[in-house]
Amino acid sequence: MAHPDDAEFMCAGTVALWAAQGIEVTYVIITSGEKGSDDPEMTRERLIALREEEQRNAARILGVKEVAFLRYPDGELMPTLALRRDLAREVRRYRPDAVIVGDPTRRFYGSNYINHPDHRVAADVALDAIFPTAGNRLFFPELLAEGFPPHSVREVYIAGSTEPDTFIDITPTLDQAIAALKEHRSQVNPDEVEKWYRQGDPGDKEGDPPKPTEEYKRIVLG
């Protein structure tokens, strides 16, 4: 993900479900979100420390094993080979079976939100790092020299996709997801988080209560 809090907005319930099943979950956060404040008294250094602490606290609630920060400049991500190499390194380091990323094609959400450019770049480069880069030893031979052999990811879950085909019921972990997002106090009003999360999606049958779900486009690579 590009920023602290992106995962909590997009996939917190799924992350908590996986962690509860004994699956090891790692976050790789590309920036520290140091431009995410309108407070004239806030400094870059203070905001980095604050947002990284918020992210670690949120991850702890969800059962995430580790949080890695790459500390690229917030708001300045570009689809460079250097970023692709660095994300491929993390794929090779943690050797995941599945990776959750955003949707690089989503420029708008509804009629009142323009998707942050860092979100699009992070998703785009992450997909390129997953395939073909991380699994091919001829890409970035310096990674081999660093001790990171190729690794092929088996599944990719694209969160916020325009064409979701996988719907995960997060009812069992809804309280954890809400609590985790509330940890990002520098970014959200905790009093509004619960209402936002509990709106959910319509039930499958008429008369059913709303069922909170997280939606993905799932790609199976092998």
PyMOL commands that set and color helices and strands:
alter all, ss='L'
color gray80, all
select helices_A, chain A and resi 6-10+12-20+44-62+81-94+117-133+141-145+171-182+190-198
alter helices_A, ss='H'
color red, helices_A
select strands_A, chain A and resi 26-31+66-72+98-101+108-109+113-114+155-159+166-169+213-220
alter strands_A, ss='S'
color yellow, strands_A
deselect
rebuild
show_as cartoon
